[in-house]
Amino acid sequence: MNTLDARARRHPVYWAYLLHRLSGLALALFLPLHFTLLAQALDGASGLDRALALTHSPLVKIAEWGLVVLLSLHLAGGTRLLLIEFGPWRGPRKDWIAGAAGFALAAGLAFALALFA
């Protein structure tokens, strides 16, 4: 790795890029599990009730919180990219990154409050 690569990986824009890509990958891995759970409704109400009984464990509640954080991170990162590419202004990239991270944190905290209240 040359010095330009190491310097680029310390830049906040690189971390925003990495978080956006990793959150998208994690969401893509989650979707088959989600659709499998929803498919239990095809077996009738009893099949769905059995599947939904799993969602009462603390581990699943924490995973749901993580999912909301991933969704909000991915949404904010995608919005940041759209604003940078198609917006008429050219501001500092760090402001957009901080806004995206703040949005994701606020969404995660709001969901955690609603989940455990």
C-alpha positions as CSV (number, residue, x, y, z in Angstrom):
1,M,0.0,0.0,0.0
2,N,1.4,3.4,-0.9
3,T,1.1,6.5,1.2
4,L,-1.8,7.9,-0.9
5,D,-3.9,4.8,-0.1
6,A,-3.2,5.0,3.6
7,R,-4.1,8.7,3.7
8,A,-7.3,8.2,1.7
9,R,-8.5,5.5,4.1
10,R,-8.1,7.9,7.1
11,H,-10.4,10.4,5.4
12,P,-14.0,10.7,6.7
13,V,-15.4,10.3,3.1
14,Y,-13.8,6.9,2.9
15,W,-15.5,5.8,6.1
16,A,-18.9,7.1,4.9
17,Y,-18.4,5.1,1.7
18,L,-17.5,2.0,3.7
19,L,-20.4,2.3,6.1
20,H,-22.9,2.8,3.2
21,R,-21.6,-0.3,1.4
22,L,-21.5,-2.5,4.5
23,S,-25.0,-1.4,5.6
24,G,-26.3,-2.2,2.2
25,L,-24.6,-5.6,2.3
26,A,-26.0,-6.4,5.7
27,L,-29.5,-5.3,4.6
28,A,-29.2,-7.6,1.6
29,L,-28.3,-10.5,3.8
30,F,-31.2,-9.8,6.2
31,L,-33.9,-9.7,3.5
32,P,-34.1,-13.5,2.9
33,L,-34.6,-14.0,6.6
34,H,-37.3,-11.4,6.7
35,F,-39.1,-12.9,3.7
36,T,-38.8,-16.4,5.3
37,L,-40.5,-15.2,8.4
38,L,-43.3,-13.4,6.4
39,A,-43.8,-16.6,4.4
40,Q,-44.9,-18.3,7.6
41,A,-48.1,-16.4,7.2
42,L,-48.9,-18.6,4.2
43,D,-49.2,-21.6,6.5
44,G,-52.0,-19.8,8.3
45,A,-52.2,-17.7,11.5
46,S,-50.7,-20.5,13.7
47,G,-47.6,-20.6,11.6
48,L,-47.1,-16.9,11.8
49,D,-47.8,-16.9,15.5
50,R,-45.1,-19.5,16.1
51,A,-42.6,-17.5,14.0
52,L,-43.5,-14.3,15.7
53,A,-43.0,-15.9,19.2
54,L,-39.3,-15.8,18.4
55,T,-39.3,-12.0,18.3
56,H,-39.9,-11.7,22.0
57,S,-36.4,-12.6,22.9
58,P,-33.9,-9.8,23.9
59,L,-31.5,-10.9,21.3
60,V,-34.0,-10.4,18.5
61,K,-35.0,-7.0,20.0
62,I,-31.4,-5.9,19.9
63,A,-31.1,-7.2,16.3
64,E,-34.2,-5.2,15.4
65,W,-32.6,-2.1,16.8
66,G,-29.5,-2.9,14.7
67,L,-31.7,-3.2,11.6
68,V,-33.2,0.2,12.2
69,V,-29.7,1.7,12.6
70,L,-28.5,0.0,9.4
71,L,-31.6,1.2,7.5
72,S,-31.2,4.8,8.7
73,L,-27.4,4.7,8.0
74,H,-28.0,3.4,4.5
75,L,-30.8,5.9,3.8
76,A,-28.7,8.8,5.1
77,G,-25.7,7.7,3.2
78,G,-27.6,7.3,0.0
79,T,-29.2,10.7,0.5
80,R,-25.8,12.3,1.1
81,L,-24.5,10.8,-2.1
82,L,-27.5,12.1,-4.1
83,L,-27.2,15.6,-2.6
84,I,-23.5,15.7,-3.4
85,E,-23.9,14.4,-7.0
86,F,-27.0,16.2,-8.0
87,G,-27.1,19.2,-5.7
88,P,-26.3,22.7,-7.1
89,W,-24.0,23.4,-4.2
90,R,-20.5,22.1,-3.3
91,G,-20.0,22.2,0.4
92,P,-17.6,20.4,2.7
93,R,-18.1,16.6,2.6
94,K,-17.6,16.3,6.3
95,D,-20.9,18.3,7.0
96,W,-22.9,15.8,4.9
97,I,-21.2,12.8,6.7
98,A,-21.9,14.3,10.1
99,G,-25.5,14.9,9.1
100,A,-25.9,11.3,7.9
101,A,-24.4,9.9,11.1
102,G,-26.5,12.2,13.3
103,F,-29.7,11.1,11.5
104,A,-28.8,7.4,11.9
105,L,-28.1,7.9,15.6
106,A,-31.3,9.8,16.2
107,A,-33.4,7.1,14.4
108,G,-31.7,4.4,16.4
109,L,-32.2,6.1,19.7
110,A,-35.8,6.8,18.9
111,F,-36.4,3.2,18.0
112,A,-34.6,2.0,21.1
113,L,-36.8,4.2,23.3
114,A,-39.9,2.9,21.6
115,L,-38.7,-0.7,21.8
116,F,-37.8,-0.8,25.5
117,A,-40.5,1.5,26.8
